[in-house]
Amino acid sequence: MIPTITAFERSPDGGKGLARDTRVRWALEEVGQPYEVRLVSFAAMKQPAHLALQPFGQIPTYEEGDLVLFETGAIVFHIAERHTGLLPGDADARARALAWMFAAVNTVEPPILELSIAHVLEHDKPWNQERLPLVGERVRNRLEQLSAHLGDGEWLEGAFSAGDLMMVSVLDRLRSGILDEFPNLSAYVARGKARPAYKRAFAAQHALYAGKNR
């Protein structure tokens, strides 16, 4: 059965790979699973039909027969469990990969999102210039810790896994100078985005929005 995922009808980033359906597309491409995409407008995301799939009115969702999932971590984990290629065979190694998936969305992503909000949505607030350095420091603290663990390694725990897929996707949101302060993390993100599966996922998403948001 071919799963269906949802994506923005008009992506806020114009198809630059920052929308969260990128993570799901990448996972599906890594395991060689064909998929279909249903585009959803911002208005439709708040309607009962979509809220029945995603209670918070967001994208992506994942539909496979009677199964409906939301939240990218849960979707990617489901894909990784159903197919080979994203989780190690050893039970302990699988558990570590799962831990990195949680770390990506629970520990590393929140301050990064906070920084994005400060730059994009709060830039005109009178207190923004005082808040920005504080938020930036929280991001740097997490990056320092992650950089120390990665060291000279290629991936977080040996071979590429769903943990790396999620972490690279989160770090890729830092398209600013902060990531450049950590050369091993910058190289780590570049390695992830150089994978053929990522390139296919990005190209498929980008093609949807080419010219739409101009």
N, C-alpha and C positions, 0 to 999 in steps of 0.2 A: 504494500500500500504506500502510495506517495504522500508524504505529509504536506500540509499547507501551513505556511507562516504568514503573518501579517506584517506590513511595513507601512510607513508614512506614504500617503498619496503625494504629498509635497514635503520633502524632508527639510527641516530647518537648516541643515548644514549643506544642502545642495548636492548631496551624494559624496561627501568627503570621507565616509567610512566611520563617522562617529555615532550614528544611530545604532541602537543596540541590536537591531536585526542583523548587523554585520557579524556579531559573535555567533549567532545561530547559523547563518549562512556558512561561515568558516567551518564550524563543526561538521555540518552536513557535507561540505566539500572534502574535508579531511577523510571522512569515512566512505566517500563515494556514493552518498545517498541522494538521488534526485529529489527535488522538492518543487512545490508550486508556491507562488506568492500572491496574496490578496492585498491590494492597496486599500488603506482606510484613511478617510479625511479626518481632520481635527474635529469636525462636528460629529461625524459618525462614531468617533472614539468615545463620546460621552452618551451615546444612545444605548438603550437596553440590550440590543442585540450584541454589541461589542462588550458591554459591561458584564454580560453573562459569561464571556470568555476571559475577560481581564477586569476584575472588580475595580481596579484603580484607573481604568480608562487610558491605558498606555499600550505601546507596542514593544516587542512582538508578542504574538501568541503562537501556539503550535498545536495543530490539530492532526490527529492520526487515528482515523476511525472514530471510535467513541472516546478516545483520550483527548483531553484538552489541557494544555499546560500554559502557564505564564511564568514570568521571571526567567531571565536568561541563564542564571546558574542552574536552575532546575531543568530547563530545556536541554542545555548542553550536557548535563549529567545523564539525562535520559538517553540522549543520542549516544553518548560514550558507553553506556551500559549495554545498549542494544547492538552495537557494532564494534568491531576491532579497530584499533589504531589510536584511540585517545586515552586509554587507561592501561597501565601495566598489567601483566598477568599475575604477578606476585601480589598476594593479599596486602602485605604491609606497604608495598610501593603504591598500590591503588589507594590505600588510606591516606598516604602522604599527598598524592595528587589531589584527592578530594579536599584535604586540608588547605591546599594552595588555592583551590577554587573558592573556598569560603574566605580565605584571607584576601583574595583579590576584591571581592564585593563588600566584605564587612570591615576590613582594616585599611586597605589602601585606597579604595575608591571614594569613601566619604569625604576626606579632606580635599581630594582632587575636584570633586563636584562642588564643594563649598568654594573653592578658588574660582571655578568657572562661573558660578553664580555671582561672586563678588565682582568679577571682571565684566560680565555681560549684563546682569540684571540690576546690580547695585552700584554701578560706576558713578551714578549721579547723586548718590546719597552723601550728605555732608560728613558722615563718619567713615566713608569708604576708605579714605587715604590712611586712616589710623588702623582700620581693620585688615587691610590687605597684607601688611607685613606679618601680622599674627597668623593669618590663614596660610600664607606662604611658608612660614616656619613649620607649621604642622605638616604640610606636604613634605618639606625637606626632611623632617624627622623620620617619616615613614620611608622615604627614598633611601636615606642613609642606612636604615636597618635592612631594607631589601637588598641594597647594593652590597652590604657586608655579607649577607648570606650567599648571594650569587657569586661573588668573587670573580674568578676567571672562568667560571663554568659557562657552558653553552646554554643549558636549561636549568630550571630550579632543582630538579631531582634526577639528573642523568638524562634520560631520553625525553623528548617532547611529549607533553601530555595535555589533557584538558585543563590542568592547573596553569600551564604556560599560556594556553589559548586565552583563558580568562584574564590572566595578569597582563599579557601584552595588550589586550583590548582596553583594559583599564588605563594602563600607562600611556597608551596612544592618545588619550584625551589631553595629555599634557603637551600640547603643541606650543610650548613656550620655552623660555630659556632655562627653566628649572631642571628639566630632564637633562639638558646638555651639561649640567654640572656633574652628572654621574655617567661618565663615558661607558661603563660596562652595562648600565641600564639602557642607554641609548642604542648600543650595539645589540642588546637583547631584543629590543622592540624591532629594530631593523631586521634581525634574523627571522623573527616571527612573520613580519610583513613580506619577507622575501619568499616564504613558503608558497609553492604553486597553488595550494588550496586557498590560502588567503587572497592571492592575486585573482583567482577565479571569483571568489566571493565579492571582493571589492569591485571588480569589473561588472558583475551582474547588478550590484546595487547602484553603482555609478551610472550605468546605462539608463536606469529608470528616470533619473533626474536631470540628465544632460539637457541644458537649455530651459528646463521648467522654471527654475528659480531666478532667472535673470531679470 
